[in-house]
Each structure stands twice: as structure tokens, then as C-alpha cells.
Amino acid sequence: MNVYERKNSELIKEFNRYVREHPEFADDITKEAVVVMQLAGDAKFNQWSRKLAKGHAREDQPIVYVHIHKLKPLRSRIEKLELKRVA
């Protein structure tokens, strides 16, 4: 998996989380649509993502661009952690 594929996968995961929390956001996205992740400030990724989507979409298939303007930093869900050092 290349860098863009990893980034796309992470953005799709985040988008899916967002839609689960805000289901009305996806009301205008048809089930047939190809959803394309676009990340503010990353022109090369955005170009790669658009090219990938256009290659996968059928001629009559709608393409929906999801423009992500800002991501919060990833945070660990660990609440308590302990280290034990072995000599």
C-alpha cells in the first residue's frame, strides 16, 4: 500500500465516523456515487484521488467530492499505561 492509499484509507475511516455521528450529512450522497476524499493543502494527494475516482467511476456514475478542511490530531484511547523495564 503506497502513501496515498494509506492516507485515503484513513480519510475514509474518518469520514465514515463523521457520517455515523452526523447521518444527515450523507443524505445527499446517492448509493451509486463514487466518493472522493480531498484534503486541504495536499494538492498531490487530491490529484491522485480524483484520478483514481475517475478511473473507477462508470460514465453515468456520479462523483461526490468530500473536501476535508481540517483534521484534529489523532489521540490515543489509552487511559492508563504502565511500563516495566526488564534488566
N, C-alpha and C positions, 0 to 999 in steps of 0.2 A: 504494500500500500504506500503510495507516494504522499508527500506533504500535503498536497491539495486534497487528496482523497481523505486523509485524516481530518483535515480542517472541515471539509464538507460534512463528514460523518458527525463531528462534534456539533457543528451548527444545526444540523438536522435534529440531533438529540435535544438541543436547547430549544429549538422551535417546537418540537413535539411537547416538551414540558410546558412551554408558554401556552400552547393551544389547550392543553389539559386544564390549565389554570384560568384561561380566558377563551372558552369554547366559541363565543360569539365572533371572535376574530377570524375564524376559519369558515364562517357561514357563506362567504362569497367565493370560496375555493371549491370548484367542482371536483368530483372524484376522479374525473378523467384528466385533470390538469397535471402538467409536469411542474413541480415546484422547484424553483431555482434560488439557492441561497446567495445573497450578495452582502458583502461585509464592507462597511465604510472604511475607506483608507487603504484598501487592498486591491488595487486595480488588476494586478496579475491574476489573483485568485478569481476575481469577478469575471474576468475574460475567460478563464478556464472553465468556470462553472456555466457560463452562458453557452459556450461552445459545446460542452458536454450535453446540456439540456437540448439544444437544437439538434444534436445528433441522435438523441433518443426519442424526441417527440415525433409523432406522426404528423403529416401535413395539416390535418384538420384538428389536431390536438392543441388545446390552449396551454400557454406557458404563463405561469404566475411567478413574478419576481418578488422575493421576500428580502427587503432591504433592512439589514440589521445595522443600526446606527451606533449602538454602544452595548458592550457586554460587561457585566460585573466580573470581577476576578473570581476564579474558581476557589472554592473553600473546601477544606476537609470537613467531613461529617464526624470525625473522631472527637468524642467528648472527653475522654481520659486516655492517657498514654503513659506507659512506663517503659523505661529502658533498663535492661540488666546486662552489665558488662561481664563477659567471661574472660578470665585472665588469659 
